[in-house]
Amino acid sequence: MKLLLALISILVLAPLTASAGELSSDLRGHVVDASGQPVIGAVMVVEHVDTGRVTRHTTNRSGRWSAMGKRSDGTYRIACYAPGAAIPTVTFEGRVALGQVHVRNCMIGTLTTSSPTWLSSWKWRQATGDRYVKEAA
């Protein structure tokens, strides 16, 4: 009986101890156009700079994307591509923190006077000279 209880305890606790040492973070975001509408089919390319591992993530009908369980021990480069584009609209580069959800959004297009005012105030909006953002050539 004691052996059975010990075995059950191990089976119940094993998944909890395995995830306790997990060294990952999640990345997610939203891609919109200059009118604030979601961009369906935009591609976010996520590269772990230190290992060269690259994954691709496509936005859904809401313009949202996610990359779950990414390593937290290095620098990431995230490139935002408009649907069908060969050159990224913008590329972000920076480190991620352990166990955090990092939001990296992208606006495809150029703000105009007809763009919604809330779009120009978004804190993630890429700005010229932002040290984490490399503008498309």
NUBARO-156511 format. One record per residue: y, x, z of N, C-alpha, C in turn; residue in one letter. Coordinates in steps of 0.001 Angstrom, whole numbers, plus 500000, padded with zeros to 6 digits. Example, Ala and Ser with C-alpha at 12.3 -4.5 7.8 and 13.67 -1.06 7.14 Angstrom:
2
494310513190507800495500512300507800496700513200507800A/497750512850507080498940513670507140500030512900507870S/
***
This chain:
137
498798500827500000500000500000500000501261500868500000M/501258501929500821502424502817500876502636503491499523K/501539503844498892501632504493497577502241503533496550L/501855502276496612502396501273495716503895501072495937L/504321501017497200505749500885497515506544502096497035L/505984503278497212506656504496496754506814504484495233A/505772504066494530505813504004493073506855502988492595L/506903501834493230507896500819492873509307501342493130I/509515502028494235510835502599494546511269503596493482S/510351504425493055510670505423492027511042504731490721I/510277503719490337510553503005489092511890502267489131L/512267501765490291513528501037490423514715501997490448V/514592503131491127515710504053491293515868505052490153L/514846505301489375514913506310488304516036506060487312A/516209504837486813517322504634485864518694504880486486P/518847504595487772520135504800488439520454506277488581L/519473507089488911519720508520489075519934509197487732T/519313508689486687519494509288485359520925509115484872A/521518507959485118522881507730484640523921508372485534S/523570508734486764524536509339487676525031510683487160A/524213511414486411524612512714485896525148512661484485G/525374511482483970525827511321482598527233511892482427E/527416512654481369528705513287481101529302512701479829L/529665511430479875530168510806478652531417509982478898S/532074509690477802533267508846477783533175507938476574S/533996506914476557534023505993475426535374506081474725D/535349505911473427536558505882472613536613504518471941L/537796503956471835537942502673471157539379502527470693R/539621501514469884540982501289469432541104500112468498G/542283500008467923542666498882467087543433499458465898H/543141498989464715543846499430463511544557498225462916V/545867498372462711546675497292462140547511497844460987V/548042496918460188548961497334459129550393497184459629D/551360497475458786552768497461459198553282496062459525A/552509495025459156552904493670459525552214493214460809S/551404494115461408550721493805462659549382493125462487G/548932492963461240547650492311460977546501493314461090Q/545347492888461597544205493798461707543761494291460337P/543319495526460296542801496108459059541280496124459174V/540623495326458351539160495256458329538629496370457437I/537627497092457896536997498123457077537671499473457110G/538659499661457991539233501003458161538152501878458794A/538183503160458526537162504072459045537810505066459996V/537238505170461189537674506157462177536582507232462212M/536959508454461899536019509570461922536273510343463210V/535243510445464054535350511086465355534563512397465307V/535261513514465527534621514833465489534785515528466837E/533666515965467412533703516810468609533935518218468089H/535139518738468269535568519985467638534658521158468007V/534236521239469262533436522384469720532045522435469102D/531433521270468854530074521242468305530047520914466817T/531135520341466300531169519939464901530472518607464638G/529988517945465676529301516653465506530320515592465077R/529997514876464001530895513883463435530198512525463392V/530911511492463821530421510119463677531511509296463005T/531098508233462302532041507363461605531920505947462162R/533051505293462327533088503966462923534022503097462084H/533556501921461688534318501023460833534886499876461661T/536129499510461374536755498418462116536128497079461727T/536105496176462699535538494847462474536619493870461997N/536318492578462026537275491561461554538558491526462372R/538501492012463589539689492057464454540434493379464336S/539943494272463475540558495584463337540196496530464474G/539160496195465222538770497014466377537590497919466035R/537531499070466716536449500029466551536086500596467916W/534886501155468043534484501801469293533431502873469025S/533453503881469866532476504969469847532081505208471304A/530885504791471654530456504823473042529628506078473332M/529682506531474590528824507623475049529131508982474455G/530397509286474225530780510590473667530856511654474762K/530575512900474403530649514016475354532066514162475880R/532172514555477144533489514699477769533901516152477943S/533194517052477329533430518474477586534065519203476418D/535095518655475866535716519345474757536826518554474117G/537213519024472963538308518426472212537740517561471099T/538388516424470874538012515533469788539131515458468769Y/538741515340467516539667515072466422539266513702465883R/540213512785465831539937511426465366540850511145464180I/540254510867463046541019510598461827540890509130461462A/542011508531461071542069507114460706542248507002459199C/541296506351458538541334506178457088541510504698456744Y/542423504407455863542536503046455326541256502761454536A/540864501499454386539649501193453625539681501813452225P/538643502555451894538525503181450582539350504438450376G/540110504877451371540978506054451212540191507353451400A/540610508387450679539981509703450800540767510621451733A/542006510277452007542871511090452874543234510238454087I/543125510819455293543435510012456486544913509651456572P/545170508493457148546536508064457411547149508950458484T/546374509236459505546826510062460619545602510656461303V/545786511827461922544714512472462667545214512772464071T/544437512384465057544763512650466454543852513767466943F/544340514581467875543491515616468460543812515740469937E/542782515792470768542998515936472200541695515919472966G/541783516189474256540614516226475134540374514849475729R/539135514608476112538784513353476773538355513650478205V/538587512690479091538225512843480498536886512165480765A/536137512737481672534816512257482025534841510808482498L/533961509997481926533787508624482363534942507686482067G/535852508066481206537020507244480903536863506551479555Q/537616505491479371537722504843478067539043505309477472V/538972505990476344540162506523475692540496505631474504H/541725505140474474542159504243473407542959505043472384V/542519504971471153543263505619470074543380504612468952R/544586504103468774544871503093467769545548503730466566N/545657502966465509546243503491464278546976502374463549C/548137502713463011548862501793462154548817502351460737M/548363501537459813548299501949458409549501501339457698I/550287502182457094551489501713456407552735502265457068G/553869501798456624555159502258457133555908501089457737T/556473501294458915557272500236459531558482499937458660L/558765498650458536559940498210457786560739497257458674T/561850496796458174562657495848458946561932494521459134T/560946494233458296560189492990458446558949493162459340S/558689494386459797557554494613460706557859493974462057S/556840493484462752557076492896464071557668493924465033P/558613493506465847559267494451466763558297495013467788T/557280494243468184556324494750469164555567495951468635W/555406496053467340554659497168466755555398498490466955L/556712498482466852557473499724467013557536500173468467S/557213499287469399557258499678470809555894500037471375S/554827499925470579553507500280471090553494501733471487W/553018502023472689553024503396473187552131504324472378K/551140503776471677550253504633470904550765504909469505W/551870504279469115552354504465467755552627505938467496R/552054506441466450552216507851466142553668508147465761Q/554181509194466364555569509574466111555612510980465535A/556564511219464664556743512545464102556977513530465240T/556244514628465207556402515641466243555496515462467445G/554735514377467533553775514199468620552754515335468511D/552597516113469585551732517289469500550263516946469310R/549867515698469577548481515294469394548233514634468043Y/549264514471467268549143513748466002549507514668464838V/548665514670463837548955515419462620549134514396461506K/550321514338460944550631513383459891549858513746458626E/549509512749457839548805512986456573549707513768455630A/549094514632454853549855515467453906550240514696452683A/
***
